[in-house]
């Protein structure tokens, strides 16, 4: 019977295998110019958010002390849920401790064993894991390919409940799903559409509520999952949709029912960040301008940025070790970028994932583009 020594040896062997494949990760404290976080609008350190959160800690305490079904409910949280639902143009919202918990809750609550779910090939791990746990049958379609999706939908039975789950803005490629086309296809085929707006909320749409607003397809979307730890500058996530669906999540979503509620002070910060997004559209406009400028600058220098049309710009390098080495070189020049490798991206597509934020300047981004050109060309020559 294997003992603890054999188990330890097995894990140490796995760690060596990761190291040899260039896939071992390390925790790294931020240093240098931020080109890797998801703080797209630069709100995480905004004085108003910090002030509101500090005041809420003094009023509400540091922790919620229990799940929201016990003693963890607070008026400040239900207030920001109503505010966020109005922001998204939906009936109700429910707040979760993380985007991962929100996706797991949605997919394990509404999807059942005999249902069909169509899932983009590049969907986030939280979506993939939620579908697996739901035990519904997953049908994977080619990334952002409406024709492949339509073919698969029309070749499967419509006698069972069907879902389509997609991100609106993909976190590693920086490209957009055609969610308006998806909404129309779902109407035609009786399919329920769920959209993860993690990287789009706060950034897109006339009011900044995301791509659902921006594409005008809100009427065709069942639920929107919106992370609050990216452009909103705080933490957690909202699920928004019909009031009956939110009520059902409260009754049946295990990650919600059996988790201690997030600190109530975060809700105070989120109330402020929603106001800033609505009242200061120039933040979104600046982000769009800076992102377009960097994409053009990198493309002019022959850098492979894939299909990006957003503030998320991949610098695709292919080899795991090369991605790690170039990230280190750029960090040494003062730019905080990180190497992204499998399983976060498909094998052979290791990259730097560059995230533009509104606090950057054109001069900084030009220096960064010059540095990328220099270090990538040097690495090709030396290899």
Protein Blocks (a to p, Z undefined) as FASTA:
>chain_A
ZZfklmmmmmmmmmmmmmmnopaccddddedjdfkbcclnopmmgfklmmmmmmmmmmno
jbeoiafklmmpcfklmmmmmmmmmmnopabdcddfbfklmmmmmmmmmpcfkbccdddf
kbcfklmmmmmmnopacddddehilklmmmmmmmpcfkbccdddddfbdfklopacdfkl
mmmmmmmnopacdddfklmgojgojkonajklmnopmmmpfbdcddfklmnopacddddd
dfklmmmmmmmmmklmmgccddfklmmmmmmmmmmmmmmmmlmmmmmmmmmmmmmmmmmn
opaehjafbfbdcddehiamlmmmmmmmmmmnopacdddddfkbcehiaccdddddfkbc
fklmmmmmmmmmmmmmmmmmmZZ
